[in-house]
Amino acid sequence: MLSALSTNISSQGFANLTAAVFAFFSLLFIFRALSARLDSRLKGNRLNDPTLGADVWARREALNIVEIKELTPDIRSFTFQRQNGLPFSPFLGGQFISFQIGTPDTNKPVKARSYSISSSPNELSRISVAIKKIPNGVGSSWFHSLKVGDLVDAHPPAGHFVDNLPISTQRIYIAGGIGLTPFMSMVHEHQARATRESKMPTNVSLFYGARTQKDLAYHSELKTLTSNCSWLRYFTILSNADDATFDRGFLKLAYIKSKTTIAPDAHFFFCGPTVMTEALIAELIASGVSDKRIHLEKFVSPLELDSQQVPHREASIVFKGKSLKYSGQKTILEFLEEQVENISSACRVGVCGTCRCSGHGRVKMLTDAGLTTAEKQKGEWLACVSYPLEDLEITESS
Ligand SMILES: Cc1cc2nc3c(=O)[nH]c(=O)nc-3n(C[C@H](O)[C@H](O)[C@H](O)COP(=O)(O)OP(=O)(O)OC[C@H]3O[C@@H](n4cnc5c(N)ncnc54)[C@H](O)[C@@H]3O)c2cc1C
C-alpha cells in the first residue's frame, strides 16, 4: 500500500515536473522571441516598420536644435528635440545618427554625415551629439555654423557598436579624441543597468587619450560620474600634457595594464584614431585576446572610401523591374539615385545598414561594417559602398 502510494506520488510528481519544465521552456521561448524582435528593432536602422505610429521616429525627420555647448576649442555638443514634442524612440548606447548636411535638394544625392549619440539612452526627451570641427570638413564646419532653433534632417539611430554583454563582464572602453562620444552614451546606459541589476558586480574602465587638458571633452561630467559610481574607473592620458597632474603619453597596452587588472574574459571597446586603435588591437591579439572580445567603431568620412580602387566597369542592372545600364565607378547607391530611383539610405559609409540589398550577381563591397552576421549569411550587401562586378538583379531589403 505504502509502495503503491509512493509510486502514485512520484508519478504525480513527475507529471508536475514535466508540466513545470514545459511551461518554463514555453515562457523562455516567448521571452526570447519578444526580445529578439525588440533587439532587431533597436539594432541598426530597422525602424522602418509601417505598423509603427507617426509618434515613432522611424524615418528621416527634421529635428530642432535646442542647445549648443562649447566642450573644447574645436568640439561642440548639439542637443535636439523633436518638433512634435514627443520623446525619441529607444536606442542603444553606442549608436549613431546620420544627418543630411546643408539644405538637400530631394532630387539630388545628398551629403550625409554620421555622429554618435553622446547622451543617455535613458533620457529620450532630448538627444545630443558632439562634433569636432575638421579643417575644411564639409559636415563638421556646417554643423559648427548652426544656431539654436535651426532644424536638421536626421535619420533614426543605427549601428552595431553596442554593449549588450552581461553586466558582470569586465569591459574596457578605450577612446581617442572625439572617439569618446559613443562611450558617453554607453556609460550612462550602464549606470541605469547597474542601478537596476544592483546585485551583480560590475566593472567598467574608461581610458581617454587626448592632446592637452583643454582637448578633453566631458571631463568634469566624467569625474562627477566616477565619484558617484563605484563601478566606473576613468583614466586620462595626454600626449602633450600641460599639467603635471595628468599622465603623459599615448594609450598603449602597458599603460592600461598599469591601471587595471584585466580579467581573462574582459571585453575591449575601441573608438579613436586608426593609428591608436590598430596598434592597441595588434598588441591585444598578440597577447592572446580573441577578436570576439574586441569591438571597434570607425569614424569614417565618405571621402575616405576610395572608389578609385574600383576599376571602371559596365553592367546591366535590373531594379524594381527596370533595366538600367551602369557604366563607370559610382557606387550602386549613387547610380540608382542618378536614375532617380527611390532607395533608402542614411550614412553613405557602410555603417548604418539602411541601404541593404541582395539579389543575383556579385558586387564588390568596400566595407561590410553595417551588416549583422545573419545579414551577411543571407548574402546582403550595402549599396552605398558596393560596385557591380557583373550584371545585377537587385532587391532592396526591407
Ligand atoms: C558611425 C560614425 C560615427 C561618428 N561619430 C562622430 C562623432 O561623434 N563626432 C565627430 O566629430 N565625428 C564623428 N564621425 C565622423 C563624421 O561622420 C565625419 O566623418 C567628420 O565630422 C568629418 O566630416 P566632414 O564633412 O567635416 O569632413 P569631410 O569633408 O568629410 O573631410 C574629412 C577628412 O577628409 C579629408 N578630405 C577631404 N577631401 C578628401 C578627398 N577627396 N579624399 C580623401 N580625404 C579627403 C578632409 O581634409 C578631412 O580631413 C562619425 C563617423 C561615423 C561613420
The ligand as a Gaussian input file, in Angstrom:
#p B3LYP/6-31G(d) Opt

LIG

0 1
 C       29.483000      55.764000     -37.172000
 C       30.174000      57.101000     -37.149000
 C       30.105000      57.874000     -36.005000
 C       30.758000      59.106000     -35.950000
 N       30.672000      59.863000     -34.821000
 C       31.291000      61.060000     -34.761000
 C       31.191000      61.879000     -33.586000
 O       30.563000      61.512000     -32.598000
 N       31.789000      63.097000     -33.610000
 C       32.504000      63.544000     -34.694000
 O       33.011000      64.683000     -34.664000
 N       32.643000      62.776000     -35.807000
 C       32.031000      61.565000     -35.873000
 N       32.117000      60.810000     -37.019000
 C       32.846000      61.340000     -38.183000
 C       31.901000      62.225000     -39.025000
 O       30.884000      61.444000     -39.609000
 C       32.611000      62.933000     -40.175000
 O       33.320000      61.986000     -40.924000
 C       33.551000      64.015000     -39.661000
 O       32.799000      65.010000     -38.986000
 C       34.287000      64.650000     -40.842000
 O       33.312000      65.084000     -41.763000
 P       33.460000      66.468000     -42.535000
 O       32.339000      66.511000     -43.515000
 O       33.607000      67.604000     -41.591000
 O       34.832000      66.275000     -43.256000
 P       34.991000      65.784000     -44.767000
 O       34.651000      66.915000     -45.671000
 O       34.245000      64.528000     -44.952000
 O       36.536000      65.511000     -44.772000
 C       37.050000      64.504000     -43.906000
 C       38.536000      64.467000     -43.994000
 O       38.892000      64.033000     -45.270000
 C       39.742000      64.987000     -45.858000
 N       39.398000      65.002000     -47.305000
 C       38.773000      65.981000     -47.975000
 N       38.649000      65.649000     -49.278000
 C       39.169000      64.422000     -49.429000
 C       39.292000      63.514000     -50.510000
 N       38.886000      63.845000     -51.770000
 N       39.851000      62.308000     -50.290000
 C       40.240000      61.942000     -49.049000
 N       40.161000      62.757000     -47.986000
 C       39.632000      63.981000     -48.155000
 C       39.450000      66.287000     -45.187000
 O       40.592000      67.123000     -45.230000
 C       39.165000      65.820000     -43.808000
 O       40.355000      65.629000     -43.086000
 C       31.486000      59.562000     -37.080000
 C       31.537000      58.778000     -38.235000
 C       30.890000      57.564000     -38.276000
 C       30.939000      56.739000     -39.530000

